[in-house]
Structure formats: C-alpha cells, structure tokens
Amino acid sequence: MASHENNALLNGSRSPARTIWMLAWPVILDQSFNTMVQYVDSAMVGSLGPIATAAVGSNSSTIWLVHGLMYAFGAAFAVVAARQIGAGNTKAVQHTVRQALLAIVAFSIVVTTIMRSIAYRLPLWIGVDSQVVPDAGLYMSYIAAAYPFTILFAYMANLIRSSGDTRSPLISNIITNVANIIGNFFLIFPTRNIVLFGNEFSLYGADLGVEGAAIATAGATALSSLILFGVLLFKDSPLKTPFRGVSWKVDWSLMRTVFRLGTPHALERATLNVGQIVLTVLVTRIGTISLAAHHLAITAESITYMPVSAFSMAATTLVAQSLGAQRRELALDFAKRCLRWGVILMTITGTLMYIFSVQLMSFFTRDAQVIALGSRVLRIEAFAEPFFALSIVISGILRGSGDTKWPFINSIIGMWLVRLVPASILILGFGASLEVAWMCMVADLVVRGLLNYRRYRKGTWVDVWKD
C-alpha cells in the first residue's frame, strides 16, 4: 500500500529542503502564471474603461467568498487524505475520494442555485453606481453558471496536491489560462484589423465586452476542472479509486470529520471575504475611480502573495502526512522551513511591488487618475507583506495539523476589529480617502500575522488532532 511515488515525501530519499521545494516550485510557477494571466485579464477589461473595471471589481469579493467556502471543504478532504497517505492506508484514501465526489455534487446544486438567483441583486446590495449594475449582474450570472466546475476544480486540486503531485495542477492551470486569454481576445473586443509580420488582416471579434470576459472565464474553469478530474481517474496514485464494486453511501462519520476541519477554515475565509465585500461597499462611497483603483491594486498586489501560497500548500501536505506517519519532529521541521522561505519570498516580492507600483498599475489601465491612486495604495501595502506571509504560511501549517480554529479567531480580530471598524468610521464619518482604507488594511495584516505567529510558537498545534 505504501509503494506509490508520493510516499517518497517521507521516506528519507530526499532532504527536507528538497522535498519542500519539489512540492513548492510547481505551485510557485502555477500561482505566478495565474497572476500574470489575471494581469492580462484585468488589462483587457480595464481597456474598456472604469465602468467595465468596476463591474468586474464589484463582484470580486463575492466571488472570493464563494471560492473560499468551496476551497475550505476541499482542503479538509485533502488533509484527511494526506493523513491516510502518510499512514499508508490506500483503501481509506480511495474511500475519502469517493466521499469528496458526493460532496461536490451536493455542493454544486446548492451553490449554483443560490448564486444564479441573486446574480443581478448583488450589485444593488453592494451599492455600485447605476451605470455599473447591468454589466456587474451579467458577469456574475455567467460565473455562477460555472460553479459546478469551479467546485470540482477546488476539490480535485486540493486532493491531488495532498498526494504530493503539484505538477498536474500546474499543467492544468497553464492550459486553462491560455484558453482564457484566447477566449478574452476573441470575445471581449470587436472585429478589428491587426498587422502581423508586415501584413494587415481582419481578426474576428464578438464585441461582448464584460460578458465576453465572463464567458471566457467560465469556459476556462470548466476545462481546468475536467483536466484535473481526468488526472484523478487515470493517473496511478493512492487517489485513483474504482467506481464499481465499492460503496457510494454517504459516510457520515467521515463527513463529520471533514465538517469539523473545514468549518473553521470556511468561517475564516468567509470572515475575510465578507470583510472584503464590506470594504468594497465602503470604497464605492468614495467614487467610481477609487473603486476601479481599489480593484486593480488588489489584483496587482496578488503578485506578492500568490507565490507564497506555495509554501502554505506544501506545509499543509507535509505536516499532515508527517503527523499521519507519527513523525512529530519531521512535521515541526517542515513547518519551520516553509515559514522561513515564505517570509523571505514575500519580503522580496513586496519590495518589488513598492518599486514598480506605477508600472504595475499602468499595465491594467491608461486612466491617469486610477494609475496614480492605485500606485499610492500599493506602496502603503508593501510594508505589511512580511506579516502577511506569516499569516498565509502559518494558516497552512495549522490546517495540516487540524488546528483550524485559531486562524479563524485571528481573522475576526484582524479583519473586523482592526480593518473594518476604523475604515467605516473614517470613510463614512470623515470622508476619508482610499489611502486611509488601505492603511487600515495594513494594520489588519500586521496584527493577523503576529497573532498567527503567536499560535505557531506555542507549538500545541502539533497535538490538536489527538483531541
């Protein structure tokens, strides 16, 4: 049962450093490539003007909220599977995979139905400008229609990474994002003349604007999820499960374990994403230019934390497998190394963001006001990046050990008490600017990082699963 390649993660054939980097580098490439594609995607929509940018931006926090909830329970299944892989129990792993597939079906029906029914109400609830509402509702309706595939992708990516395979999600993501960009290219813009190698010719375009961006994103998501599902079905690994001659009844004991692990993580993601929605609502009070700058600056900031999530994912897998194999000291060693490299990487990327803030914003839009405002808030945010790294990587460490409660509590303190209460008072009561809102964001990230680090240093997280 322990003969699969993924067990080399713990068998000593590689040093801990090499093991971490073997898991992390495909995720770093994956996240970096994904960030670049987001840049191109935002730039294509940004070229349509501030209203189109605001239409997509007004939905971003809601989309992150739904994705966060889906990811949390997918990650919980993955932690259970990683524990079973570490213990060498392949039959239990396959059983967990089948239960995850049942959860995907149920989750898809519920989430898609809800989000499709409220797609056109969301922009009204957020309070965006009336000019933005039609495009914002249309965009969300297409994204909601693709949620069954989005949920499938979230679960498959987590499960596959839990086995130590980080390359398959990378390959899937590259194919998918290329498809997304091609879809944008033909669906967003009208038919136009282009010059290639000195020859001019007409290139078809559907001229769908924001709708075209939504269709391309939904189609690319469907492609990505089906690729990863194919990996699960056909690649030789502990995850490969027979579909015939096995039980497909709901295992309520396992579901309770997943619920216990996933609920604090889901609440953490919900706390953060609802907080981002509230901040978006506050920013809409400042004006459309501020909303556009806020959305594009958040997209630009992703260059700092997307690659660092590689060490968070590596920590989750390695801590879970190590503890499943009853190797406590190895889990501690993996955690320490992942945290150190995550902080170093995010400090470097934060410095680069500070230096090239104007160039980053200029990539998305030609609007001088949006560029100037967005670059100012990026430079404010840059000072919080090492603390943000603490929060991201330690959350992955604690998730691997099953200690998902404290990141949730810390997220409430940081997001709601440190970020939103002061931002609400300053914006609504004193007419504060976007820069002030982002200063509150910096305070949140610093506090949250320090609180997570305090939990990590106590060391009690290693034994949480026993409880």
N, C-alpha and C positions, 0 to 999 in steps of 0.2 A: 504493500500500500504506500510505502514511502519512497518509491523508486522514481517518481516524476522529477523532472528537471528543477521545478520550483523549490524542492527541498534542499537544493544546494545553497539556498539563502542561509541556512543554519548549520550546515554540516562541516563548516570549517575549511572548505576548499578555497574560499576567498577570505581576505581580511575584512573586518567590519567596514572599513573605509571603502574598499572596492565594492562591497555588497550594497552600501548606501548609494554610491554613485551609479552602480549598474541599474538600480531602480529609478534614481532621480533624473539621470540625463535625458531619457526619452520624455519624461514628464516636463522637464525644463524646455526641451525643444517643442513639445506639444503645446504648452502654455504660451511660449514665446511666439510660435507660429499663429496660435489662436489670437493672441494680442495684435499681431500685425494685421491679421485679417479683419479684426474688429476695427482697427485703424482705417483700413481701406473701406470697409463697410460704412463707417461713420463719415468718412470723407465723401463717399458717393452721395449719401443722404444730405450731408452738410452742403454740398454744392447746389442743392435745391433751395437753400435759404433757411433763415432762422425758424420759420413756421414748421417746415418739414422736420428740422432737427428737434424742435420742441415736441412735435407729435410723437417721435420715436422716444425721446428722452423722458416724456411724461409717463411712459409705460415701463421704463427700465426697472424702477424699484419694485413694481408689482411683479414683473417677470422674474426678478431675482428672488422675490419672496416665494413664489410658487416653485421655482427651481430649487431653492434651498430646502423646502419641505420634502421634495422628491429625493434630493440628494441625501438628506439626513437618514431616511429609512433605507435607502440603497446602501449607504455606508454601514448601517447597523447590520444588515445581512452580510456585508463583506467582512466585518470584524468577526462575526460568528464563524464564517467560512475560514478566515485566516487562522483562528484558534484551532479549528478542526484540522486544517492543513498542517499546522505546527505539531499537532498530536499524531499525525499520520493516519487519520480516520477518513479515508476517501469516501466510504459509503455515507457517512454523516455529511460530508461536503456536498455530495450529489443531492441528498435529501434537502439540504438548505437551498440549493439552486432551484429545485422544483417549487419549494415554498415561495421563493422570491418571484418566480414566474406567475404564480397565483396572485401574489400581491400586486404585481404590475397590472394585471387585468382589472382587478377591483379598483385600484388607484386611478387608472386611466379613465374608467367610466365616470367616476365621481368628479375628478378634476376638470376633465374636458367639458362636462355638462355645466358645471358651475361657471367656468371662465367664459364659455361661449355665451351664456345667458347675461353676463354683466359687462361684456366687452365694450359696449357703447356707453355704459353708465360710468365706467371708471374715470374717464377724463373729466366728467362733470363733477364727480365726487372730489377729485384732486383739485379742481378749480382752475383749469387751464383757460387761456384766452379762447373765446368763441371761435376764432379762426382756426384754432388748432384741433378742436374737438372732432370734426369728421375724419380727418386722417388718423388721429390717435385711436379712435374706435375701430376703424378699418384694420389698422395694423394689428391691434390686439386680437381681433376676431380670427385672423389667419394664424397667429402664433398659438392661440388656444386650440385650433383645429388639429395642430400637430402635436399636442401634448401626449397622446399615447406613445408616439415615437420618442419624445423627449424623456418620458419616464423610463421607457425601455433602455434608452442610452444611459441614463443616470445609474440604473441598476447594473447593467452589463459592464460599464466602465469600472465601477467600484469592485464588482466581483472579480473581473479579470485582473485588475491591479492587485487584489488581495492574494492572488496566487503567485505574484512576483512577475507577471507579464505586463510590463508597462509599454512595450513596443507596439502591441496590437492597437491600443487606443491612439497612439501617436500616428500610425499609418492611417487609421480610420479618419482621424481628425484632419490630416493633410488632404486626403481625397475629398472629404466633405467640404472643407473651407475653400478649396479651389473651385468646387462646384458652386458654392455660394457666391463667390466673386464673379464667376462666369454668368450665373443667373442674374445677379445685380446688373452686370454690364449690358445684358440684353433686355431686361425687364424694366429697369428704372428709367432709362433715357430714351428719347425718340430716335427714329431713324436719322442718321447723320453721315456726312462724308468724312472719311479719315484718309490720311496719307500714310502709306506703308512702303518703305524702300523706294520712295520717289514716285509711287503710283497712287492716285486718288481713286477711291471707290466708295460706294454707298454701303453702309452697315446697318442692318435691320435693328430697330429698337421698338419695344412695345409701348414706351412712354407712359408707364404706370406709376412713376414716382414712388411715393411711400408704399403703395400697395405692391409694387414690384419688389421692393426690398423685403416686405413681409413674405411674399410667395417664395422668393429665393431662400430665405432663412428657413421657412417651414419645409421646403423640399430638401434642403441640405441636411436638416435634422433627421428626416426620415431615412435618408441614405446612410447617415452615420450610424443610426441605431441598428439598421439591418445588417451592416457590415459587422458590428460587434456581436450581434446575435449569431451570425454565421461563425464567428470565431468560437463562441461558446459551444455551438453544436458540433463543430468539426475538428477543432484543434485538440490534440492529445494533451490533457491536463487533468488534475483532480476534479475540475469543474464539469468536465464532459459527462453528461448524465444520460442514461437510457430513458426513453419516453414510454416504452412498453414494458409490461410486466412489473411495474413499480406502482407504489401508492401515490395518488394525487389528492388524497384527502387533506384538508387543512389541519396542520399540526398546531393546535392552539398553544401548546407548551412552548414551541419554538417561536410562535408569533408573539407570545407574551415577553419572551427574552428580547426579541427584536424591538418590541414596543418600549421595553424598559431602557434599552440602549439608545433607541432612536428618538424618543420623545424629548429628552433634554436637549439633544443636538438640534432637533427640529424647532424647539422653542427658542434656542439660541439664534438659529438662522432667522426665525420669524421676528424675534426681538430686533435684530439688526436690520432686517429688510423693511419691517413696518416702520422702524425709525427712519430709514432712508426715504420711505414714502412720505412720512411726516415732514422731513426736511425738504423734500421736493415741493410739497404743498406750501411750505414757508417761503421757499425760493420763488415760487410763482407770484407771490405777493410783491416781490421786488421788481419783476418785469420779465418780458419775453427774452431780452438779451441776456439777463442773468440766468434764466432757465437754460438757454442754449449753452452758455459758457459753463454752467454747472455740469450739464450732461457730458459735454465734450471733455472737460477737465477730468471728470471721473473716469472716462474712457482712457484718457491719456495716462492717468495715474496707474492703470492696470499693468503698465509695463514694469512697475516696481514689485507688485505682489503676485502676479501670475506665476513667474518662475519659482518664487519662494514656496508656493504651494506644493512644489515637487518634493521638498523635504518634509512637509507636513504629511503628504500621502505616503512617502517612504517610511516615516516614523510610525504611522498607523499600522501598516503592514508588518513591519519588523518587530514592533513592540507586541502586537497581537500574536504573531507566530512564535516569538520567543517565550511569551508567557504560556501559550498553549503547549509548548515543549518543556515547560517547567524550568526555564533558564532565565531566572530573575536578573542576574548580573549582566547578561547579554542584553536584555531589554533596556537596562539603565545605560549601558554603553552606547547602544544605538540611539537612544533618546538624546544623550548629551552631544553626540557628534552631529545629529540632524539639526539641533538647535543652534549650535555654533556656526555651522555653514549657512543656515538660513539667515541669521542676523548679518553675517558678513556680506552675503549676496545682496540683501535688501538695502544695506547701507550704501553699497556701491551704486545700485540702480537708483536709489533716492538722490544721490549726489548728481548723477547724470540727468535726472529729471529736473533738478534745480537749474543746472547749467543750460539745458536745452529746452526750457519751458516754452519759450516763444516759438521755436521751430516745431515743437510737438503740436501746439495749438494751430499753427499755420497749416499743418498737414490736413486738418479737418475742415477748415473754413477760410474764406477770404474776407470775412467781415472783421474789420479792424477793431471794432468795439469788443466783439466776442474774443478775439485773439488776446487783446490787452488784458481783459478781465480774467480770462482763463489762465493766462501765464502767471498772473499775480497770485491766484489761489494755489496753483501748483507749487510755487516757491514756498508758500506758507506750509503746505502739506509735507514738503520734503523733510522737514525737521522731525516728523513723527515716524518716519519709516523704520528705524531700528526697533522701536517699541511695537509697531505693527507686526514686525517679523516675530517678536516674542509671542504675540497673541496667536498668530497663524500657526506657527510650528508647534507650540505647546498644546494648542487645541487638538492637533493631530496626534500628539503623544498621548494625551489623556483619553482621546477617543479609542486608541488602540488598546488601552488598559481597561476600557469600560467606564472610566470616570468622566462621564459627560455632563454631570450636574454643575460643576463649578464654572466651566466656560459659559454656561447659560446664566448663572447668577452674575458673573462678572460683566457679561454683555448688557444685562439690565442696568447695572450701576453705570457703566461707561456710556452707553448709547442714550439712555433716558435721563439719567440724573446729571451727567456731565456735559453731554452734547445738546440734547433737545430742550431741556428746561431753560438754560441760558440763551440758546438761539431763539426760542419762542419769545422770551421777554425782550430781547434786544431787537429782533426784527419787527414784531407786532407792536411793541410798546415804544420803541425809539427809532424805528425806521432804519435799522442797521443794514449794512451792505452785504454783498456776497462774501467779501473778505472776512467779515466778522463771523458769518456762519461757518466758514472753513476753519477759523481759529477755534471754534467750539469743537469741530471735528477732530482737530489735532489734540485738544485736551482729552477727548474721549479715548483716542488711540493710545496715548501715553498711559492713562490710568488703567485701561483694559490690559495692556501689555504687562504692566507692573503687577497687577492682581493675578494674572495667569502665571507669571514667573514665581510669585509667592507660593502658589499651589504646587508648582513643579518642584520647587526647592524643598518643600516639606517631605516629599518622597512617598507619602502614603498612597498615592495613586497606583503604585505597583501592586498593591494587595486589594484593590477595590473589587475585583472580580470574585474574590473569595467570599465577599459579603453577600 
